[in-house]
Amino acid sequence: MSVLLNRNTGRNIIMYSTEGGMNIEDVAHNTPHLIFKEEVDPSVGLQSFQARNIAFNLGLSGNAFKEMVKFVVALYNCYVQTDSAMFEINPLFKTSDDKIIAVDAKVTLDDNGLFRHPSYEALRDKMEEDPTEVEASENELNYVKLDGNVGCMVNGAGLAMATMDIIKLAGGDPANFLDVGGTANAARVEKAFRIILKDPNVKAILVNIFGGIVRCDRVAQGIVDAYKNIGEIKVPIIIRLQGTNAEEAKKIIDESGLKVYSAIQLKEAADLVAKVLA
Amino acid sequence: MSVLVNKQSKIIVQGFTGGEGTFHATQMIEFGTQVVGGVTPGKGGTTHLDRPVFNTVREAVKATGANVSIVFVPPAFAADAIMEAADAGIALIVAITEGIPTRDMIQVKEYLKDKNCRLIGPNCPGVITAGECKVGIMPGFVFKQGRVGIVSKSGTLTYEAADQVAKAGLGVSTAIGIGGDPIIGTTTREAIELFMNDPDTDGIVMIGEIGGSLEAEAANWIKNNGNKKPVVGFIAGQTAPPGRRMGHAGAIIGGADDTAAAKMKIMRECGITVCDSPADIGITMAKILAK
């Protein structure tokens, strides 16, 4: 039994099946009639009849039926009150004395709701997370470690994903996702470089910044300063700065004496990635 | 004439006196957008950036005749701000705020259902009609006037596309950043529909990303409505691993339909010209429109 958001309708659904323990996508594909759904109308919340529907569809009667109705209502309330993004209860047991027990569960919280639940922070076990990702998040960098050979540093999540795609098309594999956000100043750029360089698989780094309100020449100066602070960076770096003052930015990079490649068009940057990997 | 906003649009800024609101309102005014005032509860009666500040959206609408609102209110209070704008009769609400809890957005979506208004976002760069009106945080100069409509889930990719379109000798009618959250006010399909019906838009750039089914829905709509205008598409996240959130709250591969490959396939089947590389968006559109 799962509780999750139906993105198509913008409403929560309770999805359940008697075919537990298996890959739910296989069940959905092969035996769609064995997957049931109850969608919750947000103006009134989960209704009793919906909880009853679930208990009936699961073939329960008597005490077990009553227990299941209670369980479903409690489960849904818990999902809403905790600002969760997904509950996945698997397996869900009916015991021989008609009790309903969630034996195992996977819970995903809505990161955007965390501010309402300050107590959750104490439950976070950073040992379970990638240490570099923890360090990045403490520096407000949006970083996801991947297993490729070309690191990247980008402003904006969509452009960051697109940059990973460019790396792949150029013959490399992305080593990370990294969104430095709107304020790509020297301190952030330096931190981002240090985080990317922790990965020994990184053979090149592509910096892709579309300077909008942030001026490219400022970003370029930030990159030069960060580079000098770090000392020697052994892998080739391709810097693509486009947007406000892109030409001035390219000049700053080209005249800095750093061993980096600069580009303005995205296509040029892609070609440079292919070149340094060759 | 373009879509959603133009020279006649009258804009109020919710969260006017805060840091973000002040900065971007200034930029919008410099662009030439008619910013007629702002709302910050408790600061009504004062002026900010030479414009009146109101306590409520209702007062602001009554005094200024505003028909568009842009929301810079912090995440914890943003849902409330959107609903306040809808209640006050604002026709177009552009929510820039990133980080609104999904639980709040479920309520907002329900609340807006029978209101006569359109929500863009949240977690979006806003809407811009090139050379006329900017209601958002995008760099205005990138958007050269022209006849290509852009709809995108991503901010910087929108700027990238607009820039490429300009470099390819074309320009933009209107660009709509619909936002990267799991629940957003205006879908890809709805934005495409606006452009299909706009006499000043000849071609459409549609930029999506992993997660959800908005692109598939839009692609099917385009096909079922006879592919009236050429659409060039790109899906970010072809190399994204499953189960990991890639920056945007909605950018996560949950099932097989969420992947970039699945979306690109259905878009191609529906007659959309899909670029593998984000570097090819501009030239691809130019080639198609030159035919």
Chai-1 contact restraints between the chains, C-beta under 6 A:
chainA,res_idxA,chainB,res_idxB,connection_type,confidence,min_distance_angstrom,max_distance_angstrom,comment,restraint_id
A,L5,B,P182,contact,1.0,0.0,6.0,A-B,restraint_1
A,R7,B,P182,contact,1.0,0.0,6.0,A-B,restraint_2
A,R7,B,G212,contact,1.0,0.0,6.0,A-B,restraint_3
A,G10,B,K109,contact,1.0,0.0,6.0,A-B,restraint_4
A,G10,B,I183,contact,1.0,0.0,6.0,A-B,restraint_5
A,P42,B,I106,contact,1.0,0.0,6.0,A-B,restraint_6
A,P42,B,Q107,contact,1.0,0.0,6.0,A-B,restraint_7
A,P42,B,E110,contact,1.0,0.0,6.0,A-B,restraint_8
A,S43,B,E110,contact,1.0,0.0,6.0,A-B,restraint_9
A,D83,B,P101,contact,1.0,0.0,6.0,A-B,restraint_10
A,D83,B,R103,contact,1.0,0.0,6.0,A-B,restraint_11
A,D110,B,P101,contact,1.0,0.0,6.0,A-B,restraint_12
A,D110,B,T102,contact,1.0,0.0,6.0,A-B,restraint_13
A,N112,B,G99,contact,1.0,0.0,6.0,A-B,restraint_14
A,N112,B,P101,contact,1.0,0.0,6.0,A-B,restraint_15
A,G113,B,P101,contact,1.0,0.0,6.0,A-B,restraint_16
A,N142,B,G247,contact,1.0,0.0,6.0,A-B,restraint_17
A,V144,B,R244,contact,1.0,0.0,6.0,A-B,restraint_18
A,N155,B,T156,contact,1.0,0.0,6.0,A-B,restraint_19
A,G156,B,G155,contact,1.0,0.0,6.0,A-B,restraint_20
A,G156,B,T156,contact,1.0,0.0,6.0,A-B,restraint_21
A,A157,B,G247,contact,1.0,0.0,6.0,A-B,restraint_22
A,A157,B,H248,contact,1.0,0.0,6.0,A-B,restraint_23
A,G158,B,S154,contact,1.0,0.0,6.0,A-B,restraint_24
A,G158,B,L157,contact,1.0,0.0,6.0,A-B,restraint_25
A,G158,B,E209,contact,1.0,0.0,6.0,A-B,restraint_26
A,G158,B,A236,contact,1.0,0.0,6.0,A-B,restraint_27
A,L159,B,T156,contact,1.0,0.0,6.0,A-B,restraint_28
A,L159,B,L157,contact,1.0,0.0,6.0,A-B,restraint_29
A,M161,B,A236,contact,1.0,0.0,6.0,A-B,restraint_30
A,M161,B,G237,contact,1.0,0.0,6.0,A-B,restraint_31
A,M161,B,A240,contact,1.0,0.0,6.0,A-B,restraint_32
A,M161,B,M246,contact,1.0,0.0,6.0,A-B,restraint_33
A,A162,B,L157,contact,1.0,0.0,6.0,A-B,restraint_34
A,A162,B,A236,contact,1.0,0.0,6.0,A-B,restraint_35
A,A162,B,P278,contact,1.0,0.0,6.0,A-B,restraint_36
A,M164,B,T239,contact,1.0,0.0,6.0,A-B,restraint_37
A,D165,B,Q238,contact,1.0,0.0,6.0,A-B,restraint_38
A,D165,B,T239,contact,1.0,0.0,6.0,A-B,restraint_39
A,K168,B,T239,contact,1.0,0.0,6.0,A-B,restraint_40
A,L169,B,S277,contact,1.0,0.0,6.0,A-B,restraint_41
A,P174,B,T239,contact,1.0,0.0,6.0,A-B,restraint_42
A,F177,B,M246,contact,1.0,0.0,6.0,A-B,restraint_43
A,D179,B,G247,contact,1.0,0.0,6.0,A-B,restraint_44
A,F210,B,T156,contact,1.0,0.0,6.0,A-B,restraint_45
A,F210,B,Y159,contact,1.0,0.0,6.0,A-B,restraint_46
A,F210,B,E160,contact,1.0,0.0,6.0,A-B,restraint_47
A,G212,B,P139,contact,1.0,0.0,6.0,A-B,restraint_48
A,G212,B,Y159,contact,1.0,0.0,6.0,A-B,restraint_49
A,I213,B,P139,contact,1.0,0.0,6.0,A-B,restraint_50
A,L266,B,A279,contact,1.0,0.0,6.0,A-B,restraint_51
A,K267,B,A279,contact,1.0,0.0,6.0,A-B,restraint_52
A,A270,B,A279,contact,1.0,0.0,6.0,A-B,restraint_53
